[in-house]
């Protein structure tokens, strides 16, 4: 995959943090690494040696057949927990972690959408002009024929994040809203 210019990555796991940082350092073009505060305390095994995560390759965090959830950064663990809940309801959700936002692994994303026919995007950026909006455009443009329901977006509201904890929880994406969107998407219900 050839992509010249600014590249952007957002690791979710400590393994990917090491691998993506090493890939960014070795890259000839500039790479912006987003490291959300919600992930800074994450612990886990770190691969030994010269471990590199290639830019432009998504990670299938959980295999599934009925629904695709694309989650970014700190929302990946929430998406995995939601997928576990959905499995208990008989819905097999595939969870994709793009890791590399630019270049984007469109092959993995579109392949999953074509396999499941249902896509829910779970992103902590604004609804308007955010990453989920770009992904929705990608699916509408290149996987329209395979989709059996409209792409759903669970995102941050288009307002500044308030300082009040109850108000903050209202404007930020949540597992509950993700679960509702996944159930509605599979049922073919309009949001």
Phi and psi in degrees as GROMACS dihedral restraints (atoms count N, CA, C in turn):
[ dihedral_restraints ]
;  ai    aj    ak    al  type     phi  dphi    fc
    3     4     5     6     1   -98.6    20    10
    4     5     6     7     1   124.4    20    10
    6     7     8     9     1  -146.9    20    10
    7     8     9    10     1   118.8    20    10
    9    10    11    12     1  -109.2    20    10
   10    11    12    13     1   148.6    20    10
   12    13    14    15     1   108.8    20    10
   13    14    15    16     1  -161.9    20    10
   15    16    17    18     1   -63.1    20    10
   16    17    18    19     1   134.8    20    10
   18    19    20    21     1  -117.2    20    10
   19    20    21    22     1   152.9    20    10
   21    22    23    24     1  -137.4    20    10
   22    23    24    25     1   130.5    20    10
   24    25    26    27     1  -131.9    20    10
   25    26    27    28     1   154.9    20    10
   27    28    29    30     1  -142.4    20    10
   28    29    30    31     1    96.7    20    10
   30    31    32    33     1   -70.5    20    10
   31    32    33    34     1   147.8    20    10
   33    34    35    36     1  -107.8    20    10
   34    35    36    37     1   -40.1    20    10
   36    37    38    39     1  -103.2    20    10
   37    38    39    40     1   162.2    20    10
   39    40    41    42     1   -66.9    20    10
   40    41    42    43     1   -31.5    20    10
   42    43    44    45     1   -60.9    20    10
   43    44    45    46     1   -47.0    20    10
   45    46    47    48     1   -70.3    20    10
   46    47    48    49     1   -30.4    20    10
   48    49    50    51     1   -60.0    20    10
   49    50    51    52     1   -48.5    20    10
   51    52    53    54     1   -62.4    20    10
   52    53    54    55     1   -49.8    20    10
   54    55    56    57     1   -64.7    20    10
   55    56    57    58     1   -40.9    20    10
   57    58    59    60     1   -74.8    20    10
   58    59    60    61     1   -36.6    20    10
   60    61    62    63     1   -62.6    20    10
   61    62    63    64     1   -42.6    20    10
   63    64    65    66     1   -64.7    20    10
   64    65    66    67     1   -41.1    20    10
   66    67    68    69     1   -63.4    20    10
   67    68    69    70     1   -40.0    20    10
   69    70    71    72     1   -63.9    20    10
   70    71    72    73     1   -41.5    20    10
   72    73    74    75     1   -64.0    20    10
   73    74    75    76     1   -36.2    20    10
   75    76    77    78     1   -83.5    20    10
   76    77    78    79     1    -9.2    20    10
   78    79    80    81     1   -75.2    20    10
   79    80    81    82     1   139.3    20    10
   81    82    83    84     1   -73.2    20    10
   82    83    84    85     1   -34.9    20    10
   84    85    86    87     1   -86.7    20    10
   85    86    87    88     1   159.9    20    10
   87    88    89    90     1   -66.1    20    10
   88    89    90    91     1   144.1    20    10
   90    91    92    93     1  -128.9    20    10
   91    92    93    94     1   125.6    20    10
   93    94    95    96     1   -95.0    20    10
   94    95    96    97     1   124.8    20    10
   96    97    98    99     1  -108.7    20    10
   97    98    99   100     1   113.8    20    10
   99   100   101   102     1   -86.8    20    10
  100   101   102   103     1   128.8    20    10
  102   103   104   105     1  -128.2    20    10
  103   104   105   106     1    86.0    20    10
  105   106   107   108     1   -59.0    20    10
  106   107   108   109     1   141.0    20    10
  108   109   110   111     1   -56.0    20    10
  109   110   111   112     1   -32.7    20    10
  111   112   113   114     1   -63.8    20    10
  112   113   114   115     1   -17.1    20    10
  114   115   116   117     1  -105.4    20    10
  115   116   117   118     1    -5.6    20    10
  117   118   119   120     1   -64.1    20    10
  118   119   120   121     1   -26.9    20    10
  120   121   122   123     1   -93.3    20    10
  121   122   123   124     1     5.5    20    10
  123   124   125   126     1   -63.1    20    10
  124   125   126   127     1   135.6    20    10
  126   127   128   129     1  -119.7    20    10
  127   128   129   130     1   156.2    20    10
  129   130   131   132     1   167.2    20    10
  130   131   132   133     1   174.3    20    10
  132   133   134   135     1   -68.9    20    10
  133   134   135   136     1   140.7    20    10
  135   136   137   138     1  -113.4    20    10
  136   137   138   139     1   125.1    20    10
  138   139   140   141     1   -59.9    20    10
  139   140   141   142     1   142.1    20    10
  141   142   143   144     1   -76.9    20    10
  142   143   144   145     1   163.3    20    10
  144   145   146   147     1    75.3    20    10
  145   146   147   148     1  -156.0    20    10
  147   148   149   150     1   -87.6    20    10
  148   149   150   151     1    71.3    20    10
  150   151   152   153     1   -90.5    20    10
  151   152   153   154     1   123.6    20    10
  153   154   155   156     1  -129.9    20    10
  154   155   156   157     1   132.4    20    10
  156   157   158   159     1   -97.6    20    10
  157   158   159   160     1   116.3    20    10
  159   160   161   162     1   -61.5    20    10
  160   161   162   163     1   138.2    20    10
  162   163   164   165     1   -67.8    20    10
  163   164   165   166     1   145.5    20    10
  165   166   167   168     1    85.0    20    10
  166   167   168   169     1    16.1    20    10
  168   169   170   171     1  -124.8    20    10
  169   170   171   172     1   116.9    20    10
  171   172   173   174     1   -75.7    20    10
  172   173   174   175     1   163.0    20    10
  174   175   176   177     1  -115.3    20    10
  175   176   177   178     1   127.7    20    10
  177   178   179   180     1   -83.1    20    10
  178   179   180   181     1   102.5    20    10
  180   181   182   183     1   -76.7    20    10
  181   182   183   184     1   -24.9    20    10
  183   184   185   186     1  -155.1    20    10
  184   185   186   187     1   129.6    20    10
  186   187   188   189     1   -75.9    20    10
  187   188   189   190     1   147.1    20    10
  189   190   191   192     1  -161.7    20    10
  190   191   192   193     1   168.0    20    10
  192   193   194   195     1  -126.5    20    10
  193   194   195   196     1   -16.8    20    10
  195   196   197   198     1  -101.5    20    10
  196   197   198   199     1   -23.8    20    10
  198   199   200   201     1  -159.4    20    10
  199   200   201   202     1   141.7    20    10
  201   202   203   204     1  -108.5    20    10
  202   203   204   205     1   126.2    20    10
  204   205   206   207     1  -110.7    20    10
  205   206   207   208     1   122.1    20    10
  207   208   209   210     1  -104.5    20    10
  208   209   210   211     1   116.0    20    10
  210   211   212   213     1  -122.0    20    10
  211   212   213   214     1   148.8    20    10
  213   214   215   216     1  -120.9    20    10
  214   215   216   217     1   135.0    20    10
  216   217   218   219     1    56.1    20    10
  217   218   219   220     1  -124.0    20    10
  219   220   221   222     1   -67.5    20    10
  220   221   222   223     1   -10.4    20    10
  222   223   224   225     1   -86.9    20    10
  223   224   225   226     1    -9.4    20    10
  225   226   227   228     1   -61.1    20    10
  226   227   228   229     1   -48.1    20    10
  228   229   230   231     1   -59.9    20    10
  229   230   231   232     1   -36.1    20    10
  231   232   233   234     1   -65.5    20    10
  232   233   234   235     1   -40.1    20    10
  234   235   236   237     1   -65.0    20    10
  235   236   237   238     1   -39.1    20    10
  237   238   239   240     1   -65.3    20    10
  238   239   240   241     1   -39.6    20    10
  240   241   242   243     1   -65.5    20    10
  241   242   243   244     1   -40.0    20    10
  243   244   245   246     1   -64.5    20    10
  244   245   246   247     1   -40.0    20    10
  246   247   248   249     1   -61.8    20    10
  247   248   249   250     1   -36.4    20    10
  249   250   251   252     1   -65.0    20    10
  250   251   252   253     1   -43.6    20    10
  252   253   254   255     1   -61.2    20    10
  253   254   255   256     1   -45.1    20    10
  255   256   257   258     1   -63.5    20    10
  256   257   258   259     1   -35.6    20    10
  258   259   260   261     1   -60.1    20    10
  259   260   261   262     1   -37.2    20    10
  261   262   263   264     1   -66.0    20    10
  262   263   264   265     1   -18.7    20    10
  264   265   266   267     1  -100.3    20    10
  265   266   267   268     1     5.4    20    10
  267   268   269   270     1    86.8    20    10
  268   269   270   271     1    14.0    20    10
  270   271   272   273     1  -108.8    20    10
  271   272   273   274     1   120.7    20    10
  273   274   275   276     1   -92.4    20    10
  274   275   276   277     1   104.0    20    10
  276   277   278   279     1   -99.8    20    10
  277   278   279   280     1   130.3    20    10
  279   280   281   282     1   -92.4    20    10
  280   281   282   283     1   133.4    20    10
  282   283   284   285     1  -113.5    20    10
  283   284   285   286     1   122.9    20    10
  285   286   287   288     1  -111.7    20    10
  286   287   288   289     1   129.5    20    10
  288   289   290   291     1  -109.2    20    10
  289   290   291   292     1   106.2    20    10
  291   292   293   294     1   -59.5    20    10
  292   293   294   295     1   -32.3    20    10
  294   295   296   297     1    60.4    20    10
  295   296   297   298     1   -53.1    20    10
  297   298   299   300     1  -106.1    20    10
  298   299   300   301     1   112.2    20    10
  300   301   302   303     1   -83.3    20    10
  301   302   303   304     1   -28.7    20    10
  303   304   305   306     1  -153.6    20    10
  304   305   306   307     1   111.9    20    10
  306   307   308   309     1   -71.6    20    10
  307   308   309   310     1   149.7    20    10
  309   310   311   312     1  -102.5    20    10
  310   311   312   313     1   137.1    20    10
  312   313   314   315     1   -81.2    20    10
  313   314   315   316     1    78.0    20    10
  315   316   317   318     1   -66.3    20    10
  316   317   318   319     1   -28.9    20    10
  318   319   320   321     1   -61.2    20    10
  319   320   321   322     1   -47.6    20    10
  321   322   323   324     1   -66.2    20    10
  322   323   324   325     1   -44.1    20    10
  324   325   326   327     1   -63.4    20    10
  325   326   327   328     1   -49.8    20    10
  327   328   329   330     1   -68.4    20    10
  328   329   330   331     1   -35.8    20    10
  330   331   332   333     1   -61.8    20    10
  331   332   333   334     1   -41.7    20    10
  333   334   335   336     1   -66.8    20    10
  334   335   336   337     1   -43.1    20    10
  336   337   338   339     1   -62.1    20    10
  337   338   339   340     1   -40.2    20    10
  339   340   341   342     1   -68.5    20    10
  340   341   342   343     1   -32.4    20    10
  342   343   344   345     1   -70.9    20    10
  343   344   345   346     1   -44.7    20    10
  345   346   347   348     1   -94.2    20    10
  346   347   348   349     1   -30.9    20    10
  348   349   350   351     1    77.5    20    10
  349   350   351   352     1    -1.4    20    10
  351   352   353   354     1  -135.8    20    10
  352   353   354   355     1   131.6    20    10
  354   355   356   357     1  -132.6    20    10
  355   356   357   358     1   130.8    20    10
  357   358   359   360     1  -125.5    20    10
  358   359   360   361     1   128.8    20    10
  360   361   362   363     1  -104.1    20    10
  361   362   363   364     1   129.5    20    10
  363   364   365   366     1  -122.7    20    10
  364   365   366   367     1   104.2    20    10
  366   367   368   369     1  -141.5    20    10
  367   368   369   370     1   139.6    20    10
  369   370   371   372     1   -92.5    20    10
  370   371   372   373     1    18.4    20    10
  372   373   374   375     1  -100.9    20    10
  373   374   375   376     1   171.5    20    10
  375   376   377   378     1   -60.4    20    10
  376   377   378   379     1   151.2    20    10
  378   379   380   381     1   -63.6    20    10
  379   380   381   382     1   -44.1    20    10
  381   382   383   384     1   -88.5    20    10
  382   383   384   385     1   127.2    20    10
  384   385   386   387     1    65.9    20    10
  385   386   387   388     1    19.8    20    10
  387   388   389   390     1   -94.5    20    10
  388   389   390   391     1   179.4    20    10
  390   391   392   393     1   -62.2    20    10
  391   392   393   394     1   -39.2    20    10
  393   394   395   396     1   -62.9    20    10
  394   395   396   397     1   -34.4    20    10
  396   397   398   399     1   -64.9    20    10
  397   398   399   400     1   -40.3    20    10
  399   400   401   402     1   -64.0    20    10
  400   401   402   403     1   -43.2    20    10
  402   403   404   405     1   -64.6    20    10
  403   404   405   406     1   -40.9    20    10
  405   406   407   408     1   -59.5    20    10
  406   407   408   409     1   -40.5    20    10
  408   409   410   411     1   -64.3    20    10
  409   410   411   412     1   -40.1    20    10
  411   412   413   414     1   -59.8    20    10
  412   413   414   415     1   -48.6    20    10
  414   415   416   417     1   -66.2    20    10
  415   416   417   418     1   -39.8    20    10
  417   418   419   420     1   -65.8    20    10
  418   419   420   421     1   -35.9    20    10
  420   421   422   423     1   -79.2    20    10
  421   422   423   424     1   -38.9    20    10
  423   424   425   426     1  -117.2    20    10
  424   425   426   427     1    -3.6    20    10
  426   427   428   429     1  -135.0    20    10
  427   428   429   430     1    17.5    20    10
  429   430   431   432     1   -52.6    20    10
  430   431   432   433     1   -43.9    20    10
  432   433   434   435     1   -65.7    20    10
  433   434   435   436     1   -22.2    20    10
  435   436   437   438     1   -94.4    20    10
  436   437   438   439     1   -16.5    20    10
  438   439   440   441     1   -77.6    20    10
  439   440   441   442     1   132.3    20    10
  441   442   443   444     1  -102.6    20    10
  442   443   444   445     1     1.1    20    10
  444   445   446   447     1  -157.6    20    10
  445   446   447   448     1   158.6    20    10
  447   448   449   450     1   -61.9    20    10
  448   449   450   451     1   147.6    20    10
  450   451   452   453     1   -67.0    20    10
  451   452   453   454     1   133.7    20    10
  453   454   455   456     1  -105.2    20    10
  454   455   456   457     1   142.5    20    10
  456   457   458   459     1  -121.6    20    10
  457   458   459   460     1   123.8    20    10
  459   460   461   462     1  -109.4    20    10
  460   461   462   463     1   108.9    20    10
  462   463   464   465     1  -137.0    20    10
  463   464   465   466     1   179.8    20    10
  465   466   467   468     1   -72.4    20    10
  466   467   468   469     1   144.4    20    10
  468   469   470   471     1   -66.7    20    10
  469   470   471   472     1   156.9    20    10
  471   472   473   474     1   -81.4    20    10
  472   473   474   475     1    54.3    20    10
  474   475   476   477     1  -139.8    20    10
  475   476   477   478     1   159.8    20    10
  477   478   479   480     1   -62.5    20    10
  478   479   480   481     1   145.4    20    10
  480   481   482   483     1   -71.9    20    10
  481   482   483   484     1   122.2    20    10
  483   484   485   486     1   -73.9    20    10
  484   485   486   487     1   160.1    20    10
  486   487   488   489     1   -78.8    20    10
  487   488   489   490     1   -26.4    20    10
  489   490   491   492     1   -69.9    20    10
  490   491   492   493     1   128.0    20    10
  492   493   494   495     1   -59.1    20    10
  493   494   495   496     1   -46.8    20    10
  495   496   497   498     1   -62.3    20    10
  496   497   498   499     1   -39.5    20    10
  498   499   500   501     1   -69.2    20    10
  499   500   501   502     1   -38.4    20    10
  501   502   503   504     1   -59.4    20    10
  502   503   504   505     1   -44.5    20    10
  504   505   506   507     1   -65.8    20    10
  505   506   507   508     1   -23.3    20    10
  507   508   509   510     1   -75.3    20    10
  508   509   510   511     1   -34.9    20    10
  510   511   512   513     1   -93.4    20    10
  511   512   513   514     1   -17.8    20    10
  513   514   515   516     1   -90.3    20    10
  514   515   516   517     1   152.8    20    10
  516   517   518   519     1   -64.7    20    10
  517   518   519   520     1   145.8    20    10
  519   520   521   522     1  -133.8    20    10
  520   521   522   523     1   160.6    20    10
  522   523   524   525     1   -62.3    20    10
  523   524   525   526     1   -38.3    20    10
  525   526   527   528     1   -61.9    20    10
  526   527   528   529     1   -44.5    20    10
  528   529   530   531     1   -66.9    20    10
  529   530   531   532     1   -35.3    20    10
  531   532   533   534     1   -63.1    20    10
  532   533   534   535     1   -46.5    20    10
  534   535   536   537     1   -61.1    20    10
  535   536   537   538     1   -43.7    20    10
  537   538   539   540     1   -59.9    20    10
  538   539   540   541     1   -43.6    20    10
  540   541   542   543     1   -65.9    20    10
  541   542   543   544     1   -40.2    20    10
  543   544   545   546     1   -64.3    20    10
  544   545   546   547     1   -44.1    20    10
  546   547   548   549     1   -63.3    20    10
  547   548   549   550     1   -43.9    20    10
  549   550   551   552     1   -66.3    20    10
  550   551   552   553     1   -40.2    20    10
  552   553   554   555     1   -61.1    20    10
  553   554   555   556     1   -46.7    20    10
  555   556   557   558     1   -66.1    20    10
  556   557   558   559     1   -32.6    20    10
  558   559   560   561     1   -82.0    20    10
  559   560   561   562     1    -9.7    20    10
  561   562   563   564     1    74.7    20    10
  562   563   564   565     1    21.3    20    10
  564   565   566   567     1   -87.5    20    10
  565   566   567   568     1   137.3    20    10
  567   568   569   570     1   -72.1    20    10
  568   569   570   571     1   139.2    20    10
